[in-house]
Each structure stands twice: as structure tokens, then as C-alpha cells.
Amino acid sequence: MKEKVAIIDSLGAHGSSHHFYLFGQAKGLSKSGVNVSIYTNNVTNNPNYDGVKFYQFYKDIFGGKSKLFSGFRYILGSFFSLFHAKFNGVKICHYHLFHVDILVFFDFILSKILGLKVVYTIHDVVSFENSRSRDKLSNWIYKRANKILTHNKFSEDIFRRHYKNINTEIDIIPHGNYVPFLKIRKDKRLSRHHLKIPQDKKVLLFFGMIKKVKGLEILLQAMKKVIENNSDVLLVIAGRVWENDFSIYQKIIDDNNLSDYCLIHNKFIPHEDVDHYYASADLVVLPYTRIYQSGVLMMSMSYEKAVIVSDLPPLTEVVQDMKTGFVFESENSKSLSEKLNQILSDTNKLEEVRIKGSDHIKSKYDWLEIGKETKKSYQSIL
């Protein structure tokens, strides 16, 4: 008899590519023999996968003027999702957490009242949204969860150190690639024309929400030395500021006369333009100072792009320096500038690393293999 699992996720496609993760997870589980249902919001489109049921009970929970009404609509969405799952024979509810709040608590209590097992994939182990996370509440919920999943050993270690009294079993299940969901554009010239990026530039891409932990200031500080050796370089910054102030970065740009070498698209990047940004790039830069797992890294390598990352364990677990990507010392702009100059001076090595990185992400982070591992995790609590 197939395991019946509900992936309950109110975020879906709202403001990010998180829905691709859900779809990859669901498809991998389905192909591994798990009966999967996705419960999400009304802005996320049905992927129409064989063996995957899809429901949109979270209605209009984003963008409202009243947080109270949004919260009420969220509770209604959870109520309908969980009761629907229960009456359709679901045994396990799988949630994705970026922070813990009272709504997470509500979902947990209702799941347990209905006799459902609860599995959490924790994306930010100690949330970057500290003001919205409550350690006491997190401790209480995590202690009573049936299973916790992290993406790597680093995240598991951080979890164990932070939540010392929690003995809930943790399994490590990697973040899968985005290969099945992407349209890879091969015509760089066309994409650059679409985005008004000059054709004759070596394009470095910083992509995604601009958070303090993303280290954009380190990249900007490195640019001065890069430009001295590569006057044809252009840094494209694509993504909106999140709980941050862009004036910090603008000051670095102004103080170092970088304006002619930066193209700033400080805005939400619509899904239809994401392909063009990656097609336009020669190298994707991830100068992060703190991270548990990077969707941007997986996305970049899935787009068959070469990447340079800081030497944080969650990143170097995926990227091997000079083989599947490039690595520099975290929070060290001198290390970054030296590495960038080295990369830009050897286009043959850049291409070799790009190809190896693409092959690596396709083989090691395939959703079918991840589905098999996740299924084993489910079976251990049934």
C-alpha cells in the first residue's frame, strides 16, 4: 500500500521560486511510489504531474491591507487543507519552515488533533527573521515533531547546538536541482538585448533577494580591483531589497566610482525574465556570509552557469574549487577580487568548470534520488 503524504505549503510561488522545490519534491516522491498531494495558495499553478494531486485552499493570503484578515484566511486554508487530507487517508503532513510563528503552531496542533504525523523540512535552521521566530515556541514544536529534515550536515549540527534538548530524529535530505523546470536560453545576445545589457561586457550576476547575509557589500568592495584588470566587466544586481537598505550598497558604488560598472535592477524579477538574466551571465557570484542552503546556487548551476561562492560549508558541500565551481574566503573582498581576476583571465578554465558543475548538479541532486531518500524517512515514522 502506498504511503499517503500531504505537502502543506502556503508560500508556493509567492515572490520566489520555492514552488519549483515543492514540485520537484512531489514528482520525486510520486515516482518513488508515494501518493502525494500538494496543498498551497491560489497564485501557484498546478504542475499537472501524474500521480500528484493539487489543491489551492489558501486563498488570497498575501498582499492584503490587514494582517488580521490575512491570518484568518491562512487559518481557513490550513483548516480546509488538513481536514481534506485527513478524510482522503493522508498519514503524514510535510511542512517547509523558514521561521516559526503562531500560524506554524496552529498547523502543528491541528495536524496532531487529526492524528497526522508531522515532518518539517527546515530551510533556515536558526531563522534569519529573528524578530519573528520564537525559540520557546520552536523548541516546543520541534520536540514533538515526528521527523525533522535538513539539507546538509552543517544545518543538522547547527540545529543540534541551538536546540540542545530536542531529541527528534533528523534526516539529511539534499536540496534538489531545478533542471526539470527551467527554460535554458542559448542565445546570450538575445537575452542581453531583452534586458538592455551591453553585448561586449563580461557579466557577473548577483541574483536574488538582497539580504544582509548575502554579502553584496563584499562583492562591491572587490569590484574596484576587478575593474583595474578587467575594464569590460559589468556587475548585474538583480533582485529586490529584503529587510535591508540599498543606500548602504549605493554608497560603496558611489565612493568607488562603480556606477559605470554596475547595472542595478533593485526590484522583484518576474519569472519570465529569470531565464534572460542567467542567459546573459558569464559568472554567478554568491558572496554569502551566512547560509544554510542556497536555492540561488542550485538554480545557477541548473541553468548551466559557472558559480563562485564563499567558503561556507553548505556551499562548499556542493561546489569544489576549480572543479565544479570557484571558491573564495568568506567576508574577504581581497580574496574575492583575486579569484575573480583569475577566473576572468582564463576563459577556457571557466568553461571547463561550468560544464563540470552542470553535470554535477544534474547527477547528484536529481529529484528521483531525493524522492527515494524522503520516502525512507517517511517509512521510519509509520
C-alpha distance (Angstrom), angle and dihedral (degrees) to the residues before:
residue distance angle dihedral
M1 . . .
K2 3.82 . .
E3 3.78 120.3 .
K4 3.81 110.5 -113.5
V5 3.79 113.7 -140.3
A6 3.80 132.9 176.5
I7 3.80 118.6 -154.6
I8 3.80 101.8 -153.6
D9 3.79 109.7 -164.7
S10 3.79 125.3 154.2
L11 3.84 94.5 -178.0
G12 3.80 99.9 63.3
A13 3.80 112.8 141.5
H14 3.80 95.1 -13.2
G15 3.79 108.5 131.3
S16 3.80 97.1 -28.5
S17 3.80 147.2 44.4
H18 3.79 92.9 -96.7
H19 3.81 90.7 118.1
F20 3.81 89.4 67.9
Y21 3.80 87.8 60.8
L22 3.82 90.4 51.6
F23 3.79 92.1 47.6
G24 3.81 93.1 48.0
Q25 3.77 91.1 48.0
A26 3.80 92.7 47.8
K27 3.81 93.5 46.7
G28 3.81 92.7 48.3
L29 3.79 91.5 48.9
S30 3.79 92.7 47.2
K31 3.80 92.2 50.9
S32 3.82 87.6 49.4
G33 3.80 91.1 58.0
V34 3.80 101.0 -96.0
N35 3.80 120.7 136.3
V36 3.83 101.7 -129.0
S37 3.79 133.4 -168.9
I38 3.82 124.3 -177.5
Y39 3.80 118.0 -150.6
T40 3.80 112.4 -169.0
N41 3.81 145.6 129.9
N42 3.78 134.0 -58.0
V43 3.84 94.4 -107.5
T44 3.80 92.2 63.0
N45 3.80 115.5 86.4
N46 3.78 123.7 -135.0
P47 3.84 109.6 -102.5
N48 3.83 89.1 -152.7
Y49 3.80 96.4 -139.2
D50 3.77 120.8 170.8
G51 3.79 109.7 -106.3
V52 3.83 94.8 14.1
K53 3.82 118.7 106.5
F54 3.79 117.6 -153.9
Y55 3.80 130.2 -156.2
Q56 3.82 133.0 176.0
F57 3.79 106.7 -157.8
Y58 3.82 95.5 142.6
K59 3.80 99.7 86.7
D60 3.82 123.7 -170.7
I61 3.80 95.2 -24.9
F62 3.83 94.9 148.0
G63 3.78 132.6 68.7
G64 3.79 99.3 15.4
K65 3.79 120.4 142.4
S66 3.79 92.7 -127.1
K67 3.81 120.9 61.6
L68 3.79 87.4 -164.2
F69 3.81 92.8 59.7
S70 3.81 91.4 43.0
G71 3.80 89.7 51.8
F72 3.80 90.8 48.6
R73 3.81 91.2 51.0
Y74 3.80 89.0 48.5
I75 3.82 91.1 53.4
L76 3.79 90.2 49.4
G77 3.80 89.6 50.4
S78 3.79 91.8 51.3
F79 3.80 91.9 45.0
F80 3.81 93.5 53.2
S81 3.82 93.5 40.2
L82 3.79 95.7 50.7
F83 3.80 96.4 42.6
H84 3.81 90.2 46.7
A85 3.81 90.2 50.0
K86 3.79 92.5 47.5
F87 3.79 94.7 50.4
N88 3.80 90.3 47.9
G89 3.79 92.4 58.4
V90 3.82 99.7 -101.2
K91 3.81 113.2 162.0
I92 3.82 101.7 -178.5
C93 3.80 131.9 44.9
H94 3.79 114.4 -158.8
Y95 3.81 116.9 -159.8
H96 3.82 131.4 -174.7
L97 3.80 114.2 -141.2
F98 3.80 130.1 -161.3
H99 3.81 93.4 161.2
V100 3.80 138.3 -5.7
D101 3.80 121.8 -116.4
I102 3.80 139.9 147.5
L103 3.81 92.3 -74.8
V104 3.81 90.9 56.3
F105 3.81 86.6 50.6
F106 3.82 90.4 51.9
D107 3.82 91.8 50.9
F108 3.79 91.1 49.2
I109 3.82 94.9 49.1
L110 3.80 93.8 46.6
S111 3.83 91.2 46.9
K112 3.79 90.8 52.9
I113 3.83 93.4 45.0
L114 3.80 87.5 55.6
G115 3.81 90.9 50.5
L116 3.81 95.6 -112.8
K117 3.80 126.1 148.3
V118 3.81 113.7 -120.8
V119 3.81 124.7 -141.2
Y120 3.81 122.3 -179.2
T121 3.78 127.6 -160.9
I122 3.79 102.0 -159.5
H123 3.79 111.4 -152.9
D124 3.82 98.7 176.7
V125 3.79 104.4 33.0
V126 3.79 93.8 -166.8
S127 3.76 99.4 22.5
F128 3.80 121.3 -117.2
E129 3.81 84.5 -144.4
N130 3.79 92.4 72.0
S131 3.78 94.4 162.9
R132 3.79 90.2 60.8
S133 3.74 97.9 42.4
R134 3.75 122.3 84.4
D135 3.76 116.5 -158.5
K136 3.80 94.4 -157.6
L137 3.79 91.6 51.3
S138 3.82 91.6 44.4
N139 3.80 91.0 50.4
W140 3.79 92.3 49.2
I141 3.81 93.9 49.6
Y142 3.81 98.3 40.6
K143 3.80 91.2 49.2
R144 3.81 90.2 58.0
A145 3.81 99.1 40.0
N146 3.79 116.7 110.9
K147 3.80 94.7 -136.1
I148 3.80 138.8 0.1
L149 3.79 123.0 -154.1
T150 3.80 125.9 -161.2
H151 3.79 128.1 -178.3
N152 3.79 98.7 -125.6
K153 3.80 146.1 2.3
F154 3.80 91.5 -95.9
S155 3.81 91.3 60.4
E156 3.79 91.8 46.3
D157 3.82 91.0 52.1
I158 3.81 92.1 48.7
F159 3.80 90.1 49.2
R160 3.80 93.1 50.9
R161 3.79 91.9 48.4
H162 3.79 94.5 47.4
Y163 3.81 98.1 41.0
K164 3.80 98.9 40.2
N165 3.80 98.0 167.7
I166 3.79 98.2 49.6
N167 3.78 115.9 103.4
T168 3.80 98.1 176.7
E169 3.79 110.1 136.8
I170 3.80 115.3 -102.0
D171 3.79 125.0 -155.0
I172 3.79 123.8 -168.8
I173 3.80 112.2 -130.9
P174 3.85 115.3 171.1
H175 3.78 125.7 -128.6
G176 3.80 107.1 -102.8
N177 3.80 127.8 -130.9
Y178 3.81 126.4 -97.3
V179 3.80 96.0 -132.7
P180 3.85 96.9 117.2
F181 3.81 92.6 54.6
L182 3.78 104.1 44.8
K183 3.76 135.1 94.8
I184 3.78 104.5 -149.3
R185 3.78 109.9 -153.8
K186 3.79 112.8 -149.6
D187 3.81 97.3 -170.9
K188 3.80 104.1 85.7
R189 3.79 92.1 176.5
L190 3.81 92.9 56.3
S191 3.81 92.9 48.7
R192 3.79 92.6 47.8
H193 3.79 90.0 49.8
H194 3.83 89.3 50.7
L195 3.82 91.7 53.2
K196 3.83 95.3 36.7
I197 3.80 92.0 -117.0
P198 3.83 113.9 153.2
Q199 3.79 113.5 -105.5
D200 3.81 95.9 -138.4
K201 3.80 98.2 58.0
K202 3.81 133.2 101.9
V203 3.78 98.8 -127.3
L204 3.80 123.6 -145.7
L205 3.80 112.4 -169.7
F206 3.79 126.6 -151.0
F207 3.80 103.6 -175.1
G208 3.79 134.6 -176.5
M209 3.78 140.1 31.6
I210 3.79 111.9 -20.2
K211 3.79 103.7 -123.5
K212 3.80 125.6 166.3
V213 3.82 90.1 -112.8
K214 3.81 91.7 56.7
G215 3.83 92.8 78.9
L216 3.81 98.9 -135.8
E217 3.81 89.9 152.0
I218 3.82 89.7 60.3
L219 3.79 91.1 53.6
L220 3.81 91.8 48.0
Q221 3.80 91.2 49.0
A222 3.81 88.9 52.1
M223 3.80 93.5 50.6
K224 3.81 96.2 77.8
K225 3.82 92.4 64.6
V226 3.80 91.2 41.2
I227 3.79 92.1 54.6
E228 3.82 91.8 50.6
N229 3.81 87.8 64.1
N230 3.81 99.7 29.1
S231 3.78 113.0 37.2
D232 3.80 89.9 172.5
V233 3.80 95.3 61.7
L234 3.82 121.7 116.7
L235 3.79 125.8 -169.9
V236 3.81 112.7 -148.8
I237 3.81 112.8 -160.4
A238 3.80 108.8 -164.8
G239 3.79 119.9 178.0
R240 3.76 142.8 62.2
V241 3.79 127.1 -90.0
W242 3.81 114.2 -101.7
E243 3.83 118.7 -159.3
N244 3.77 86.9 -29.2
D245 3.81 140.6 98.3
F246 3.81 118.4 -117.1
S247 3.81 91.1 -158.0
I248 3.83 87.2 80.3
Y249 3.79 89.3 62.7
Q250 3.79 94.7 38.2
K251 3.82 89.5 57.7
I252 3.82 90.8 55.2
I253 3.81 89.2 48.8
D254 3.81 92.1 49.7
D255 3.81 96.2 42.3
N256 3.81 92.0 51.8
N257 3.84 97.5 39.6
L258 3.80 91.9 -117.9
S259 3.80 98.3 141.6
D260 3.81 93.7 103.7
Y261 3.80 90.2 51.3
C262 3.82 99.0 48.2
L263 3.78 130.3 72.3
I264 3.80 107.6 -165.7
H265 3.80 120.3 -159.5
N266 3.81 97.9 172.9
K267 3.80 96.3 178.1
F268 3.77 144.1 86.2
I269 3.79 107.4 -67.7
P270 3.83 110.0 -136.3
H271 3.79 116.0 -131.2
E272 3.80 92.5 -114.6
D273 3.81 90.9 60.6
V274 3.81 98.9 46.4
D275 3.83 91.5 83.0
H276 3.79 90.4 55.2
Y277 3.81 94.7 51.4
Y278 3.78 92.4 53.2
A279 3.80 93.1 42.7
S280 3.81 89.0 53.5
A281 3.81 94.8 51.9
D282 3.79 128.2 94.7
L283 3.81 93.5 -172.8
V284 3.83 134.0 8.4
V285 3.81 115.4 -140.9
L286 3.83 122.3 -151.8
P287 3.83 106.9 179.6
Y288 3.80 93.5 170.3
T289 3.80 121.9 167.8
R290 3.79 97.2 -166.2
I291 3.79 129.8 15.7
Y292 3.78 141.1 143.6
Q293 3.79 97.8 -162.2
S294 3.78 130.4 -14.1
G295 3.76 122.1 -134.8
V296 3.82 87.9 -176.3
L297 3.81 89.5 58.4
M298 3.80 92.1 51.2
M299 3.80 90.3 44.5
S300 3.81 93.7 49.5
M301 3.79 94.4 50.0
S302 3.81 90.5 43.6
Y303 3.80 86.7 56.5
E304 3.83 86.0 56.0
K305 3.79 92.8 -112.8
A306 3.80 127.5 145.8
V307 3.81 113.1 -116.4
I308 3.78 137.7 -159.5
V309 3.81 116.1 -157.4
S310 3.79 138.0 179.5
D311 3.80 115.0 -104.9
L312 3.81 96.6 -100.4
P313 3.84 112.2 141.7
P314 3.85 95.9 -118.9
L315 3.81 89.1 55.4
T316 3.80 99.2 41.4
E317 3.80 88.5 50.1
V318 3.81 85.1 69.4
V319 3.81 101.8 28.5
Q320 3.80 123.9 56.4
D321 3.80 111.7 -163.7
M322 3.81 115.5 -105.2
K323 3.81 90.8 -1.9
T324 3.81 112.6 62.2
G325 3.81 95.4 3.9
F326 3.78 142.2 -29.9
V327 3.81 129.2 -79.9
F328 3.80 133.1 -159.2
E329 3.80 133.6 179.7
S330 3.81 111.1 -81.5
E331 3.83 116.9 -108.7
N332 3.81 90.9 6.3
S333 3.80 111.5 118.1
K334 3.83 91.5 -176.4
S335 3.81 90.8 56.3
L336 3.80 89.5 48.5
S337 3.80 95.2 48.7
E338 3.81 92.0 48.4
K339 3.78 91.4 49.7
L340 3.80 93.1 46.9
N341 3.79 91.4 50.6
Q342 3.80 89.8 49.6
I343 3.80 92.3 50.2
L344 3.80 95.4 45.6
S345 3.80 91.2 50.8
D346 3.81 93.6 57.5
T347 3.80 112.8 49.4
N348 3.81 92.5 169.7
K349 3.81 91.3 59.7
L350 3.79 90.3 45.1
E351 3.80 90.7 55.4
E352 3.82 93.1 45.1
V353 3.81 91.6 52.0
R354 3.80 91.7 45.0
I355 3.80 91.9 56.3
K356 3.82 94.2 45.5
G357 3.80 91.0 48.3
S358 3.78 91.9 51.1
D359 3.81 92.1 49.5
H360 3.81 90.7 47.4
I361 3.80 95.3 52.1
K362 3.80 92.4 47.6
S363 3.80 95.5 50.9
K364 3.81 105.3 35.5
Y365 3.80 99.0 37.2
D366 3.79 100.4 43.5
W367 3.82 114.0 147.3
L368 3.80 93.8 -134.9
E369 3.81 90.9 61.6
I370 3.79 90.4 44.1
G371 3.81 89.4 50.3
K372 3.80 90.4 55.0
E373 3.81 91.7 51.1
T374 3.80 92.2 46.9
K375 3.79 90.9 49.9
K376 3.83 89.8 55.1
S377 3.79 88.7 51.7
Y378 3.81 90.9 52.9
Q379 3.80 92.3 47.6
S380 3.80 90.9 55.4
I381 3.83 91.6 65.1
L382 3.81 99.7 41.9
